[in-house]
């Protein structure tokens, strides 16, 4: 997926912040799991970023609040990517 560099940087910062703060802890758990499954760390972070983008899109599209359960469920499905919701 081609993403504008500024958006890509912002998503990478969100992922890093979630890892640094361990909030939610499932982000760090997912990173460790993916790396243990053989994904290089940068690729694992990109996969997590895809889930962040999907959740942001869902929130913007629906006008609902962030859904932690939906977010964690999507993290748990990685490396299967969230479905595109256009």
Secondary structure as UniProt FT lines:
FT   HELIX           5..21
FT   HELIX           25..36
FT   TURN            37..38
FT   HELIX           41..62
FT   HELIX           68..77
FT   TURN            78..79
//
